[in-house]
């Protein structure tokens, strides 16, 4: 019999353990330019060294919205066991296998510059549910990721909320009119 996901996750929250990942690449100018192109960011501090230096930076800066990009998981990389991974597994094992992002809030402590090597420290902040939603019954799981640079100084945080749910069969769905 599968354990109750809510009890499992509450126990994981109490442990306050983190999943830590170190970026495989440092922040770098070519990627900053690619990111700016991808999101249409034309901030001259991201594109022109002289403008960035005149603004007090040592080099161009990365778009603030790229904070998470530098630590995104390498698909081929083995993941270590963590409270976050255990929470995901508990939800999936409990039948809440479908997931959708609900919201993401980021706070920036300073601009990222070439050479910064980020480490992400992710932990579970909260769980709520089960709740009935239009997608099906599910749990809202909130994680908080704290990003630090190569010196251990915090550069930003991200709060990410997902809904893990049991999908409602198409035939049972009601549409809002």
PyMOL commands that set and color helices and strands:
alter all, ss='L'
color gray80, all
select helices_A, chain A and resi 5-15+29-39+44-47+49-54+64-66+69-71+83-93+170-172
alter helices_A, ss='H'
color red, helices_A
select strands_A, chain A and resi 19-22+98-108+119-133+136-148+154-165
alter strands_A, ss='S'
color yellow, strands_A
deselect
rebuild
show_as cartoon
